[in-house]
């Protein structure tokens, strides 16, 4: 289950359609706006460009459908790399800086979980990335 849903956890209130053609059209338009607002929140939560429905669907499937969850690659161990290269360290810093503004909303753990999903950091743990970032900030 996905954590830190914020405003996404609140449901959309369904109201019965009023009588009358104009009133009914306004009610349908209001319901459509409510769904559009929730959809916009989903795009923001998953850091997906607006109208990129394929990418959004994949993100949702990875969170909720077991067959879409990434599995361990044969022979690949999780954990820190044998050697941190300057390029890898710079990439970690850049990815963190890109997502830093979302720390206030989703928390730092969420940010490192998102960075772990990137191909360059797929074999690492969020905890390991956080620890490395702490070392990099000290130096």
C-alpha positions in Angstrom: 0.0 0.0 0.0 1.2 3.5 -0.8 1.9 5.8 2.1 1.8 9.6 2.3 -1.2 10.1 0.1 -2.0 13.5 1.4 -5.0 15.0 -0.3 -5.3 11.9 -2.5 -6.7 9.9 0.4 -9.9 12.0 0.6 -12.6 10.6 -1.6 -14.7 12.5 -4.2 -18.2 13.1 -2.9 -20.8 11.8 -5.3 -24.0 13.8 -5.4 -27.3 12.8 -7.0 -27.9 14.5 -10.3 -30.4 17.4 -10.0 -33.4 17.7 -12.2 -33.3 20.0 -15.1 -30.9 20.0 -18.1 -28.8 23.0 -17.1 -28.5 22.0 -13.5 -27.5 18.5 -14.5 -24.9 19.8 -16.9 -23.4 22.0 -14.1 -23.3 19.0 -11.7 -21.6 16.8 -14.3 -19.0 19.6 -15.0 -18.3 20.0 -11.3 -17.8 16.2 -10.9 -15.5 16.2 -13.9 -13.4 19.1 -12.4 -13.1 17.1 -9.1 -11.7 14.1 -11.0 -9.4 16.3 -13.0 -8.0 17.8 -9.8 -7.4 14.3 -8.3 -5.7 13.2 -11.5 -3.4 16.2 -11.3 -2.5 15.2 -7.8 -1.6 11.7 -9.0 0.7 13.2 -11.7 2.4 15.3 -9.1 2.7 12.4 -6.6 4.4 10.1 -9.1 6.5 13.0 -10.6 5.1 12.3 -14.0 4.5 14.9 -16.8 0.9 15.9 -17.2 -0.9 13.8 -19.8 1.7 11.0 -19.7 -0.9 8.4 -18.9 1.3 5.4 -19.8 4.0 6.4 -17.4 1.4 7.1 -14.7 -0.2 3.7 -15.3 3.1 1.9 -14.9 3.9 3.8 -11.7 0.5 2.8 -10.3 0.9 -0.8 -11.4 4.4 -1.0 -9.8 2.8 0.1 -6.5 -0.3 -2.1 -6.6 0.2 -5.1 -9.0 2.6 -7.8 -7.8 3.6 -8.7 -11.4 4.8 -5.2 -12.1 7.0 -4.9 -9.0 10.7 -4.9 -9.9 12.4 -8.2 -9.0 16.0 -8.9 -8.2 18.2 -9.5 -11.3 20.1 -12.8 -11.2 23.6 -12.3 -9.8 22.9 -8.7 -8.7 23.2 -8.0 -5.1 21.5 -5.2 -3.2 23.6 -2.8 -1.3 26.3 -0.3 -1.8 28.5 -0.5 -4.8 32.0 -1.7 -4.3 33.3 1.7 -5.2 31.5 5.0 -5.4 32.7 6.9 -8.4 32.6 10.8 -8.5 30.1 10.5 -11.3 27.8 8.3 -9.3 28.1 10.7 -6.3 27.3 13.7 -8.5 24.3 11.8 -9.9 23.0 11.1 -6.4 23.4 14.7 -5.4 21.7 15.9 -8.6 18.7 13.5 -8.2 18.3 14.5 -4.6 18.4 18.2 -5.4 15.8 17.6 -8.1 13.4 16.0 -5.6 14.4 18.0 -2.5 11.3 20.2 -2.7 9.1 17.1 -2.2 10.8 16.3 1.1 8.4 18.6 2.9 5.4 16.9 1.5 6.4 13.2 1.2 9.4 13.0 3.5 13.0 12.3 2.9 12.5 8.5 2.9 10.1 8.8 0.0 12.7 10.8 -2.0 15.4 8.2 -1.5 12.9 5.4 -2.4 12.2 7.2 -5.7 16.0 7.6 -6.3 16.4 3.8 -5.7 14.0 3.2 -8.6 16.4 4.8 -11.1 18.5 2.4 -13.1 21.9 3.8 -11.7 20.8 3.1 -8.1 18.5 0.1 -8.6 20.8 -2.3 -6.6 21.1 0.1 -3.7 18.9 0.5 -0.7 17.2 3.8 0.3 19.0 3.6 3.6 22.4 3.2 1.9 21.7 6.2 -0.4 20.7 8.3 2.6 23.9 7.3 4.4 26.0 8.2 1.4 24.3 11.5 1.0 25.0 12.3 4.7 28.7 11.5 4.0 28.7 13.7 0.9 27.1 16.6 2.8 29.8 16.4 5.5 32.7 16.7 3.0 
